[in-house]
Amino acid sequence: MTEAYDPAREGAQMAFDGRMSYTDYLGLDAILTAQHPRSTAHDEMLFIIQHQTSELWMRLALHEISAARGHLQEGNTRLAFKMLSRVARIFEQLNNAWDVLRTMTPSEYTEFRDALGESSGFQSWQYRLIEFTVGNRNVALLKPHAHREDLTQALEAELARPSLYDVAVRVLAKAGFAISADILNRDLRQPWRADESVQAAWREVYCDPQKHWELYELAEKLVDFEDYFRRWRFNHVTTVERVIGFKRGTGGTAGVMYLRRMLEVELFPELWHLRTEL
Ligand code: HEM
């Protein structure tokens, strides 16, 4: 009989008493003991892990978007591009993840839906922070976080900063494009309103990509991100309709009708509108 293969003979580290192991480094004890189903339904574990993994990817997305914005502000455009490409890939990953959740039928979800109480992704502060960071700002959506001072502060702090799109438009202004003063001095807490001077600037970039290559690339990185983000919204609303039909959400909104309305949100409106004019 051949002897069982022992990787230790080739140098694999096998003893971790007093040394940092994989489990220690990744904090897996905390992560893998954070699943607390509130029912005996088999599918609740899928539901919890799907949300938790989405939140982990959102954490990384925030890390990358904030850094990309910082690099844009400092003129390190190339570094920002790399990070924005990664963010689009993160959303692609999140999009693929819906396939796993879609294996849960309405009958299976109904078995544990009551256990969620009024909790809902609507209260995901990281999702809201992503929206605020890229540019979709709505102070009304601070309210579900009022009971948590730390989260409210994090969201408020973001509203005081220029969003990723504000920064991109300032890059246009720095490059010499005539951007209206109302836009450059706008109240950062307010939603972005599509502006003709911004659209004219992007249009010029698209009319001569060779001359404005970096800005052209920036515009396409932003569109790429929004494209994947829109797909996430679409996948979400389709999954929701498939699982709960037109019932109200646990978060209290009209459910599918609320989410359909969110499909109309444009993060970078001028970048979409100019396409009709080319
Ligand atoms: C069967 C699975 C799911 C159902 C039935 C569902 C249902 C809903 C509904 C009805 C809403 C509207 C708010 C409300 O009234 O509750 C909502 C919002 C939301 N859900 Fe889900 N959801 C599901 C899975 C997920 C997953 C896996 C995530 C990932 C984190 C997620 C994240 C969100 C977010 C971020 C919102 C807020 C969207 C916005 O305000 O634009 N949902 N969900």
Boltz pocket constraint, residues with backbone or C-beta under 6 A from the ligand:
constraints:
  - pocket:
      binder: B
      contacts: [[A, 47], [A, 50], [A, 51], [A, 54], [A, 55], [A, 101], [A, 109], [A, 119], [A, 120], [A, 121], [A, 122], [A, 123], [A, 124], [A, 127], [A, 236], [A, 239], [A, 240], [A, 243], [A, 244], [A, 247], [A, 248], [A, 249], [A, 250], [A, 251], [A, 252], [A, 253], [A, 254], [A, 255], [A, 256], [A, 258], [A, 259], [A, 262]]
      max_distance: 6.0
